[in-house]
C-alpha cells in the first residue's frame, strides 16, 4: 500500500504543478459527483482511486468494483467533497481508472479465449517506465497472471544473454550456487535444437520464442518423454487471433506483451450533480 500511496501522491503533484488556479476562487461547501462509464469493459483501478480519495480527503463510494463487467452508462462511483478538491483530483482519478480498465479489458479478452483450457495466461515486462506495478495489477484484475515483475524474480537467459555464454551447462551450474535455491532458471529458445540443449543443461522453464504451433507440439512431446519436470512457455506472435492455437499445443503457459502495450483506455467521465 506504501507504493500505491506514493504513486497517487506523485500523480496529483504532476497534474497540479504549483497549484490548481481554480482553488482560490472555488465555491464553498460540499458537492457530489458521479464517475460514469462511456464504454463497455472490465473495471480496474479501484484500489488506486480509493487511495487517491483518502490522500486528497474526499468521500468515494464505488458501486462497481475491480473485475466487474461495465456497460456504457454505468455509474462506477459516487464522490463527495469540496469543489476545489474534487475538481483538482478529477483528471488523475479518471486517468487511473481508464488506463487500468483498458488493460483489464484486454486481459479479459485474452483470458476468455482460453478459459476452458489448462494453461496460464501471462503478461510480460513490456510496461511503461515507472508504471509496472500499476499495469501488472490491472492485468491481474482482467484474468492474467504476472510474469516477472523485474530482473530479480527469475533468472531468464534470452538470446542476447546467450551470446555472452560459451557453455550453457557450466553457466547454469555456476548460477545455481549464486541465486536463491527457490529461484527458477528460464531459457529462451527459438529452435528445437536449442530446446534440447537447454533442457539437458538443467533449465527449469523453456520459453518457446516465436515458434509456430506445430514446432511447439514437437517440443511438448520431447519434454513429456525426456524432461517431464520442465515447464514450457510459449511467447511471440501471440495475439487475440492466435492465442487459442498456441494454448492447444500443450504448453503450461502463454505470455503476451499485447495484454498491456496494445490495450486501449476505456472512456469514463465525471459529472457533477
C-alpha positions in Angstrom: 0.0 0.0 0.0 3.0 2.3 0.5 3.8 2.2 -3.2 0.2 3.0 -4.1 0.2 6.0 -1.8 3.4 7.3 -3.2 2.1 6.7 -6.7 -1.2 8.6 -6.3 0.6 11.5 -4.5 3.1 11.9 -7.3 0.3 11.7 -9.8 -1.5 14.6 -8.1 1.7 16.7 -7.8 2.3 16.1 -11.6 -1.2 17.4 -12.5 -1.4 20.3 -10.0 2.0 21.8 -10.7 2.4 24.8 -8.5 -1.3 24.6 -7.6 -4.7 24.4 -9.2 -5.6 28.0 -10.2 -9.3 27.3 -9.5 -8.6 26.7 -5.8 -8.7 30.3 -4.6 -12.0 31.1 -6.3 -13.8 27.8 -5.9 -17.3 27.9 -4.3 -17.5 26.8 -0.7 -19.4 23.8 0.6 -19.5 20.1 -0.4 -20.5 18.9 -3.8 -21.4 15.4 -5.2 -20.3 13.9 -8.5 -20.5 10.6 -10.3 -17.9 8.7 -12.4 -19.6 7.2 -15.4 -18.6 4.5 -17.9 -18.9 5.6 -21.6 -17.5 2.2 -22.8 -18.1 -1.5 -22.2 -15.3 -3.4 -20.5 -13.8 -4.6 -17.2 -13.2 -2.2 -14.3 -9.8 -1.9 -12.7 -8.1 0.8 -10.7 -10.4 0.9 -7.7 -7.6 0.2 -5.3 -5.6 3.2 -6.6 -8.7 5.5 -6.9 -9.6 4.8 -3.3 -6.0 5.6 -2.2 -6.3 8.9 -4.1 -9.6 9.8 -2.4 -8.1 9.1 1.0 -5.0 11.1 0.2 -7.0 14.1 -1.1 -9.6 13.7 1.6 -12.9 13.3 -0.3 -15.5 10.6 0.1 -15.7 8.0 -2.7 -18.1 5.1 -2.8 -17.6 2.5 -5.6 -20.8 1.0 -7.0 -18.7 -1.2 -9.3 -15.6 -3.0 -8.2 -12.3 -4.3 -9.7 -13.1 -7.1 -12.1 -16.8 -6.2 -12.6 -18.2 -6.0 -16.1 -19.1 -2.5 -17.1 -21.7 -1.4 -19.6 -21.9 2.1 -21.2 -23.8 4.4 -18.9 -23.0 2.5 -15.6 -22.2 4.7 -12.6 -18.9 3.5 -11.3 -18.5 5.6 -8.2 -20.1 8.4 -6.3 -17.9 11.2 -4.9 -18.5 13.9 -2.3 -16.2 16.7 -1.2 -15.1 20.3 -1.6 -15.4 21.6 -5.2 -11.7 22.5 -5.3 -10.6 19.0 -4.2 -13.0 17.1 -6.5 -12.0 19.2 -9.5 -8.3 19.1 -8.9 -8.5 15.3 -8.5 -10.9 14.7 -11.4 -8.4 14.1 -14.2 -6.0 11.9 -12.1 -8.9 9.9 -10.7 -10.3 9.2 -14.2 -6.9 8.6 -15.8 -6.1 5.8 -13.4 -9.4 4.1 -13.8 -9.4 4.5 -17.6 -5.8 3.2 -18.0 -6.2 0.3 -15.6 -9.6 -0.7 -17.0 -8.3 -0.7 -20.6 -5.6 -3.2 -19.6 -8.0 -5.3 -17.6 -10.4 -5.4 -20.5 -7.7 -6.5 -22.9 -6.5 -9.2 -20.5 -10.1 -10.4 -20.1 -10.4 -10.7 -23.9 -7.3 -13.0 -24.0 -8.5 -15.0 -21.0 -11.9 -15.6 -22.4 -10.4 -17.2 -25.5 -8.7 -20.0 -23.4 -10.8 -20.2 -20.2 -11.7 -23.8 -20.9 -8.1 -24.9 -21.2 -5.5 -25.8 -18.6 -2.9 -23.1 -19.5 -1.7 -20.0 -17.7 -2.0 -16.6 -19.4 1.0 -14.4 -18.5 1.8 -10.8 -19.1 5.4 -9.5 -19.7 7.9 -6.8 -18.7 6.8 -4.7 -21.7 5.3 -2.0 -19.4 5.6 1.8 -19.3 8.6 3.0 -17.2 7.5 3.7 -13.6 4.1 2.1 -14.2 4.9 -1.7 -13.9 3.2 -2.3 -10.6 0.1 -0.4 -11.7 -0.1 -2.0 -15.2 0.5 -5.5 -13.9 -2.1 -5.0 -11.2 -4.6 -4.1 -13.9 -3.5 -7.2 -15.9 -4.3 -9.5 -12.9 -7.7 -7.9 -12.5 -8.5 -8.9 -16.1 -7.5 -12.5 -15.6 -3.8 -12.7 -16.5 -1.0 -13.9 -14.2 2.1 -11.8 -13.8 5.3 -13.0 -15.3 8.4 -11.5 -13.8 7.9 -8.2 -12.1 11.6 -7.5 -12.5 15.1 -9.0 -13.2 15.2 -10.3 -9.6 12.2 -12.6 -9.9 13.7 -15.3 -12.2 17.0 -15.8 -14.0 15.9 -15.7 -17.6 18.5 -16.3 -20.3 17.4 -14.7 -23.5 19.1 -14.8 -27.0 21.1 -11.7 -26.1 22.4 -13.3 -22.9 23.3 -16.5 -24.9 25.8 -14.5 -27.0 27.8 -14.0 -23.8 27.7 -17.6 -22.6 30.2 -20.1 -24.1 29.0 -23.1 -22.1 25.3 -23.1 -21.0 25.6 -26.2 -18.7 28.6 -24.7 -16.9 26.8 -21.4 -16.6 23.7 -22.9 -15.1 25.8 -25.0 -12.7 27.5 -21.8 -11.5 24.2 -19.8 -11.3 22.7 -22.5 -9.0 25.3 -21.7 -6.4 24.7 -17.9 -6.6 20.9 -17.5 -6.9 18.3 -18.4 -4.3 17.6 -22.1 -4.1 13.9 -21.5 -4.9 14.6 -19.3 -7.9 13.9 -20.8 -11.3 16.0 -20.5 -14.4 14.3 -19.9 -17.7 15.9 -20.2 -21.1 14.6 -18.6 -24.3 14.8 -20.9 -27.3 13.9 -20.4 -31.0 14.7 -23.9 -32.3 14.2 -27.5 -31.3 17.9 -28.0 -31.0 18.2 -25.1 -28.6 15.4 -26.6 -26.5 17.3 -29.9 -26.2 20.5 -28.2 -25.2 18.7 -26.0 -22.6 16.8 -28.9 -21.1 19.9 -31.1 -20.9 21.8 -28.1 -19.3 19.3 -28.0 -16.5 16.7 -25.3 -17.3 13.6 -25.2 -15.1 11.5 -23.4 -17.8 11.8 -23.2 -21.5 10.3 -20.3 -23.4 9.4 -21.3 -27.0 10.0 -17.9 -28.6 8.5 -17.1 -32.0 7.9 -20.8 -32.8 4.9 -21.9 -34.8 2.3 -24.1 -33.0 3.5 -27.2 -34.9 7.1 -26.7 -33.7 5.9 -26.3 -30.2 3.9 -29.5 -30.3 7.2 -31.3 -31.1 8.8 -29.6 -28.1 5.9 -30.6 -25.8 6.3 -34.3 -26.9 10.0 -34.2 -26.3 9.5 -32.6 -22.9 6.9 -35.1 -21.9 9.1 -38.0 -22.8 12.5 -36.8 -21.7 12.2 -34.0 -19.2 8.7 -34.0 -17.7 9.6 -31.7 -14.8 10.4 -28.8 -17.2 7.7 -26.1 -17.6 7.0 -24.8 -21.1 6.0 -21.2 -22.0 5.1 -20.0 -25.5 5.8 -16.4 -26.4 5.9 -14.3 -29.6 3.2 -13.7 -32.1 0.5 -14.4 -29.5 -2.5 -12.2 -30.0 -6.2 -12.5 -29.8 -6.3 -14.3 -33.2 -3.6 -16.9 -32.3 -3.8 -17.3 -28.6 -6.1 -20.4 -28.7 -3.9 -22.2 -31.3 -0.9 -21.8 -29.0 -2.9 -22.8 -26.0 -3.8 -26.1 -27.7 -0.2 -27.1 -28.2 0.1 -28.4 -24.6 2.4 -25.7 -23.1 2.0 -24.7 -19.5 1.8 -21.0 -20.1 1.4 -18.3 -22.8 2.9 -14.9 -22.5 1.9 -11.8 -24.5 3.0 -8.2 -24.2 -0.1 -7.2 -26.1 -2.2 -7.6 -22.9 -0.6 -4.3 -21.7 1.0 -2.4 -24.5 -1.8 -2.9 -27.0 -4.6 -2.1 -24.5 -6.8 0.9 -25.3 -8.1 3.1 -22.4 -11.8 2.9 -21.7 -13.7 6.2 -21.8 -15.0 7.4 -18.4 -16.3 10.8 -17.4 -17.2 12.7 -14.2 -20.4 14.5 -13.8 -21.3 16.9 -11.0 -24.9 16.6 -9.6 
